Amino acid sequence: GFLQPLVTTDTQGRVERLADLAALTIEKGLLSAFVLKRDHEMAIIKQIGSLLAASTFDMQGVIGHTLDLIRATLDVEAGSLLLLDKGDLVFNVAFNINDAINVDMLRTIKLELGRGIAGYCAARGEPIMVRNAKDSKQFSPEFDRLTGFNTRSVLAVPLISQGQVIGVIEVINKRGGDVHDNDMRLMQSIAT
């Protein structure tokens, strides 16, 4: 005799349909989470646009608030906005969640174009995403030595005005994971 299958065709069909429904439910949940994240990012961009439109030319205030929004949205440990000044990058605004790190001392440093990740980003006019800074040939450990900070990952995007690079926005050490293309796109939309 033949052996009877343990699962009948009817039962097997139901199990397959349930598996398909479970997969669709999971996919729907992931898509919903993605849409919510994208909505939040768009709200941040809109908020920055409103700040710029309502600004009474307190650009330092607008820049500082913009970096605060970037810090909170991307959940990073540190970041800065560097501006071009006579061919060098100078730190305009910087933040670090560790109060023991003195970011004000960065204002005294001039960064040559092409030097470090931010300098390389400005020289090329292209965003740079580095998931492991120590393995990057563009990484300059000098700033970690000066500040006592430990850079693990960096996302730098050129700040562009009227088609010209005028500086760089850089964020360091995304908490809770790696930097991703979506983070880069958000930063680029803020920086252009």
C-alpha positions as CSV (number, residue, x, y, z in Angstrom):
1,G,0.0,0.0,0.0
2,F,0.6,3.6,-0.4
3,L,1.3,5.8,2.6
4,Q,-1.3,8.5,3.2
5,P,0.1,12.0,3.4
6,L,0.0,13.5,6.8
7,V,-1.4,16.8,5.5
8,T,-4.3,16.7,3.1
9,T,-4.2,18.9,0.0
10,D,-7.0,21.0,1.4
11,T,-5.2,21.6,4.7
12,Q,-1.9,22.2,2.9
13,G,-3.6,24.9,0.7
14,R,-5.0,26.6,3.8
15,V,-1.5,26.6,5.4
16,E,0.0,28.1,2.3
17,R,-2.7,30.8,2.2
18,L,-2.1,31.6,5.9
19,A,1.6,31.9,5.2
20,D,1.0,34.2,2.3
21,L,-1.3,36.4,4.5
22,A,1.3,36.5,7.2
23,A,4.0,37.6,4.7
24,L,1.7,40.3,3.4
25,T,0.9,41.5,6.9
26,I,4.6,41.8,7.7
27,E,5.3,43.6,4.4
28,K,2.4,46.0,5.1
29,G,3.8,46.7,8.5
30,L,7.3,47.4,7.1
31,L,5.9,49.6,4.4
32,S,3.8,51.5,7.0
33,A,6.9,52.1,9.1
34,F,8.8,53.3,6.1
35,V,6.0,55.8,5.2
36,L,5.8,57.1,8.7
37,K,9.6,57.6,8.8
38,R,9.5,59.4,5.4
39,D,6.6,61.6,6.6
40,H,8.7,62.5,9.7
41,E,11.7,63.4,7.5
42,M,9.5,65.5,5.2
43,A,8.1,67.3,8.3
44,I,11.7,68.1,9.3
45,I,12.5,69.5,5.9
46,K,9.3,71.6,6.0
47,Q,10.2,72.9,9.5
48,I,13.6,73.9,8.3
49,G,12.1,75.7,5.3
50,S,9.7,77.5,7.6
51,L,12.7,78.6,9.8
52,L,14.4,80.0,6.8
53,A,11.3,81.8,5.5
54,A,10.6,83.3,8.9
55,S,14.2,84.1,9.7
56,T,15.1,87.7,10.6
57,F,18.6,87.1,9.3
58,D,19.7,85.4,12.5
59,M,21.4,82.8,10.4
60,Q,23.4,81.4,13.3
61,G,20.2,80.6,15.1
62,V,18.7,79.0,12.0
63,I,21.9,76.9,11.4
64,G,22.0,75.9,15.1
65,H,18.3,74.9,15.0
66,T,18.8,73.0,11.7
67,L,21.6,71.0,13.2
68,D,19.5,70.2,16.3
69,L,16.8,68.9,14.0
70,I,19.3,66.8,12.1
71,R,20.8,65.5,15.4
72,A,17.4,64.4,16.7
73,T,16.1,63.0,13.4
74,L,19.2,60.9,12.5
75,D,20.0,60.2,16.2
76,V,23.7,60.9,15.9
77,E,26.4,61.6,18.6
78,A,28.0,64.6,16.9
79,G,27.9,66.9,13.9
80,S,29.1,70.1,12.4
81,L,28.5,72.6,9.7
82,L,31.7,73.8,8.1
83,L,31.8,76.8,5.7
84,L,34.4,77.6,3.1
85,D,36.5,80.6,3.9
86,K,39.4,81.6,1.6
87,G,39.8,78.0,0.4
88,D,39.7,76.4,3.8
89,L,36.8,74.9,5.7
90,V,36.1,76.4,9.1
91,F,33.8,75.1,11.8
92,N,30.7,77.3,12.0
93,V,28.5,75.3,14.3
94,A,29.2,71.9,16.0
95,F,27.5,69.7,18.5
96,N,28.3,66.7,20.6
97,I,26.0,64.8,22.9
98,N,28.9,64.2,25.3
99,D,29.3,67.4,27.3
100,A,32.9,66.5,28.2
101,I,33.9,67.1,24.6
102,N,34.8,70.7,23.9
103,V,33.4,71.4,20.5
104,D,34.1,75.2,20.8
105,M,37.8,74.5,20.3
106,L,37.0,73.3,16.7
107,R,36.3,76.9,15.7
108,T,40.0,77.6,15.9
109,I,40.8,74.9,13.3
110,K,40.9,75.4,9.5
111,L,40.6,72.3,7.4
112,E,42.2,72.2,4.0
113,L,40.0,71.1,1.1
114,G,40.6,67.4,0.4
115,R,41.8,66.8,4.0
116,G,39.6,64.6,6.2
117,I,36.2,63.3,5.2
118,A,34.6,66.8,5.3
119,G,37.5,68.3,3.3
120,Y,37.2,65.5,0.7
121,C,33.4,66.0,0.5
122,A,33.8,69.7,-0.1
123,A,36.6,69.2,-2.7
124,R,34.6,66.7,-4.7
125,G,31.2,68.3,-4.2
126,E,29.7,64.9,-3.4
127,P,28.3,63.2,-0.3
128,I,30.4,60.7,1.5
129,M,29.1,57.9,3.7
130,V,31.7,56.1,5.8
131,R,30.4,53.2,7.9
132,N,33.8,52.4,9.4
133,A,35.9,55.6,9.8
134,K,39.1,53.8,10.8
135,D,39.1,51.9,7.5
136,S,38.6,55.0,5.4
137,K,41.6,56.6,3.7
138,Q,39.9,60.0,3.9
139,F,39.5,59.8,7.7
140,S,41.8,62.0,9.7
141,P,42.2,60.9,13.3
142,E,43.6,64.3,14.3
143,F,40.2,65.6,15.4
144,D,39.6,62.6,17.6
145,R,43.0,63.2,19.2
146,L,42.3,66.9,19.8
147,T,38.8,66.4,21.2
148,G,39.0,62.9,22.8
149,F,36.1,61.8,20.6
150,N,35.9,58.4,19.0
151,T,34.7,58.6,15.4
152,R,33.2,55.3,14.1
153,S,31.0,56.4,11.2
154,V,30.5,59.6,9.2
155,L,28.0,61.1,6.8
156,A,29.1,64.3,5.1
157,V,27.2,66.2,2.4
158,P,28.2,69.3,0.6
159,L,26.3,72.5,1.4
160,I,25.4,74.0,-2.0
161,S,24.2,77.5,-2.9
162,Q,23.6,78.6,-6.4
163,G,25.4,75.5,-7.8
164,Q,28.6,76.1,-5.7
165,V,29.9,74.2,-2.7
166,I,30.0,76.7,0.2
167,G,30.6,74.2,3.0
168,V,29.8,70.8,4.4
169,I,27.3,69.3,6.9
170,E,28.7,66.4,8.7
171,V,27.2,64.0,11.2
172,I,29.1,61.4,13.2
173,N,28.3,58.1,14.8
174,K,24.7,57.2,14.2
175,R,23.4,55.6,17.3
176,G,21.5,52.3,17.0
177,G,22.8,51.3,13.6
178,D,24.6,52.3,10.5
179,V,24.0,55.4,8.3
180,H,22.0,54.5,5.2
181,D,21.2,56.0,1.8
182,N,17.9,57.4,3.2
183,D,19.9,59.4,5.8
184,M,22.1,60.7,3.0
185,R,19.1,61.7,0.9
186,L,17.6,63.6,3.8
187,M,20.9,65.4,4.5
188,Q,21.2,66.3,0.8
189,S,17.8,67.8,0.6
190,I,18.6,69.9,3.6
191,A,22.0,71.0,2.3
192,T,20.9,72.1,-1.2
